Amino acid sequence: MMCRTDGDEGGPQEEGPPTDEQAQFSALLEDSAEDLYEHAPCGYLSTQLDGRIARVNATLLDWLGHERDDLVGRKHFSDLLTVGGRLYHETHFAPLLRMQGEISGIALELKASDGTRLPVLVTSTVKTGSDGQPLLIRTTIFDARDRRAYETELLRARQKADQERDRLRTLATTLQRTLLPPTLVSVPGLDVSAYYHLASLDEVGGDFYDLFPLASGTWGLFLGDVCGKGAAAAAVTSLARYTLRAAAVYDPDPTAVLGNLNTVLNHEYNGTDDPRFCTVVFGLLTPEPDRGGFHVTLSSGGHPPALLMRADGTADFLHTPGGQLIGVLPDAHIATTSLHLAPGDTLLLHTDGLTEARTEATDISGERYGDDALLDFGRALAPTTASDTVRAVRELLGSFGTGVDDDTAVLAIHVPRPTPAEQQGPDD
Amino acid sequence: MGVRHRNCVTVTGPADGPVVMLAHGFGCDQNMWRLVVPTLERDFRVVLFDHVGAGRSDLSAWNQERYSTLDGYVDDVLELCRELALGPVTFVGHSVSAMMGVVAAAREPEAFAGLVLLAPSPRFVDDPDTGYRGGFSAGDIDELLESLEANYLGWSGAMAPVIMGNPERPELGEELTDSFCRTDPDIARVFARVTFLSDNRTDLADVRVPTLVAQCSHDAIAPPEVGAFVHAQIAGSQLVTLNATGHCPQLAAPQETAAAIAAFAGALK
């Protein structure tokens, strides 16, 4: 600890006859500089420039359990250190002391004669002669056992915090995984690919998607975004995901499916102090063997428009104007569009984490990627495939770095062009 | 990105003088050489640099994979020689950098006129199997590394006074104190492993360039028998024992150290 100033040298005098006061004062005067040096509440050490010990006080000898004659003229300061401390001394302490003429508050451990270790804080100065030439090194040594114990506690607390963070991340990642299909199902005649970008390892995101078989050779797909993050959002995500799948079995019409989800969310959360809503796009895929490709009916509840990249190299958003957020109003309006996804066409569904990403991570002015840029991106990409689209989106997100501050889900479907053999027909 | 920026290269002395390249060891940066430079730069073109991760080097160039072995540093030294078009240099390596010089000179001898190995140690850990004495037991080094890796609070605490600078000694200059031997603790831990766990004993015999082994009198890190071992393994090498004590003769006895370097480098063609 620090040299104490609250000891018995200068404390307030007790009430008493003047003679006692005088006696105490004269006793104080007898506290010689020599005695103060020897029995100071800190260790004193003087060494030659090469570290050889020239003088040491009784306090330090007492701490270390050494005799004066064992040290003076025989040992170097670094001999008193543990091996780790000696390496630190030689590579850091001594060079800096040489260069700066002083060094303070360095944490080292001393080795006592009985092998125990004493954590200390060391301060050294180089005493110079009148001509500026260095003469010797003066060192003060403070007992740092309490401080080191405190630091050990801090260290332990930090390690514990690190472990907790790792645990939280594992939990979040595991939960996230349960909210997404482990692998996308394989749809005959369709090339599909998806990607989920986690903006934070510490929180479960609120984006979701799925692709699943329905009756009579049709397929359902959806992609959505629950407002908020974390456990509460994950609960909504889970509810939305299973409601959509169950509703689609009951009535696969996309408008009806989203209407059902809207009702369920309203029942669950309306009137609570924690209203929850989401944006979703739901699609029904029906193969069209005669024309080739799929008929797609797409309904949207407040979700960003899907991007259609056609076989002829053009690209456009499939706007569904008027679609309202799912879960806010008892009778939300669902907007629906339909299209023919022809061989060579690719449809990209995405959440707004993509268009809301800041294009420069350092740009706090808030320049967002935006719909126009995404449309240009699609035009540059078309014609393309599902996996190429998802790969390009991943690269795009990667180029934004930390500018992607929200989770982003993308799902791409593509109808491959028939190979020449297929065009001919197997039976011909 | 150029190596000049990456390694914060400083060049002084006559442009047509023979080149002396000074490489600092673990724990500091090119400031370690500041007391020997004034003598050397009179006759030599002196090239100073910081190892990546140390001093004012480009920290973004540091990555754990490259700098987890001596080879990353050796590559840097060879790149410096090549890209600065220095011609054959006298490479002065202190402590762990001495072994970088050994490996670099074994690999590309044409880049080197000579080697000065200052307080070198090819292996710090004793090797009971061969009777080699490095001065430290495996447990000693493990203890150091463990304490470095576990006790980063202590390390940061130890470095803080350095980082804060020296208001009492303004003559040192703000720029100087600003970077004085400052090392990121995470980088320092990795460099400590490279320094104290490398074993370059077998590389010594591959050195074919003129070599001076300069050891100190009382060096707690590289004891005299280690210097003698290095001398014995490098055919034709010279051995001098400096009066300087400690592990850093360039600070403890700059005149003597500079004179030894100058005498050796000056005698080379």
Interface residues (C-beta under 8 A of the other chain):
Chain A: L49 D50 G51 H76 S78 T82 V83 G84 R86 L87 Y88 H89 E90 T91 H92 A94 P95 L96 R98 M99 Q100 G101 E102 I103 S104 G105 I106 A107 R148 E151 L154 L155
Chain B: G25 F26 G27 C28 N31 M32 R34 S95 F136 D140 E143 L144 S147 L148 A150 N151 Y152 L153 G154 G157 A158 A160 P161 V162 N166 E168 R169 L172 T177 F180 C181 F196 H218 D219 A220 I221 T245 G246 H247 C248 L251 A252
